[in-house]
């Protein structure tokens, strides 16, 4: 099947609504979310991960 015509996958939070990728301030994928579960998912991360691209990490992060 052509990738352009694949059906939209549904969120795995249990809502089964259309999902999209949640990325951090560096553009690194964190999770799939939809509008109503995004706050719950983001609460599992430190707040600066989504606002400060220079956030502290204890593992190497390669720049693109």
C-alpha positions in Angstrom: 0.0 0.0 0.0 1.3 3.5 -0.9 2.4 5.3 2.3 0.5 8.4 1.2 -2.8 6.6 1.4 -2.4 4.6 4.6 -5.2 5.2 7.1 -4.4 7.4 10.1 -3.5 5.3 13.1 -5.5 5.8 16.3 -4.2 6.9 19.7 -3.2 4.1 22.0 -4.4 5.8 25.2 -7.7 4.0 24.8 -9.7 6.8 23.0 -8.9 5.4 19.5 -9.1 9.0 18.2 -6.7 10.2 15.5 -3.2 10.6 16.9 -0.2 12.7 16.1 3.5 12.7 17.2 4.5 14.6 20.4 8.1 15.8 20.1 10.3 17.6 22.6 12.0 21.0 22.2 14.8 19.2 20.2 12.3 17.6 17.8 12.8 14.1 19.4 9.8 11.9 19.3 8.2 11.3 22.8 4.8 9.6 22.2 1.7 9.5 20.1 -1.1 11.7 21.5 -4.4 13.4 20.6 -5.7 16.7 21.9 -7.4 15.4 25.1 -4.5 13.1 26.3 -1.6 15.4 25.5 -1.5 17.0 29.0 -1.5 13.5 30.7 1.3 12.3 28.5 3.4 15.5 28.9 3.1 15.2 32.7 5.3 12.1 32.6 8.2 14.3 31.4 10.0 17.2 32.9 8.4 20.5 31.7 11.6 21.9 30.3 11.8 19.0 27.9 9.1 20.7 25.8 10.3 24.3 26.3 14.1 24.4 26.4 16.1 22.7 23.6 19.2 22.9 25.8 17.6 20.8 28.6 19.9 18.5 30.7 20.2 14.9 29.7 22.4 12.1 31.0 22.7 10.4 27.6 24.3 11.8 24.4 21.9 13.5 22.0 23.2 13.8 18.4 22.3 16.9 16.4 20.8 16.4 13.0 
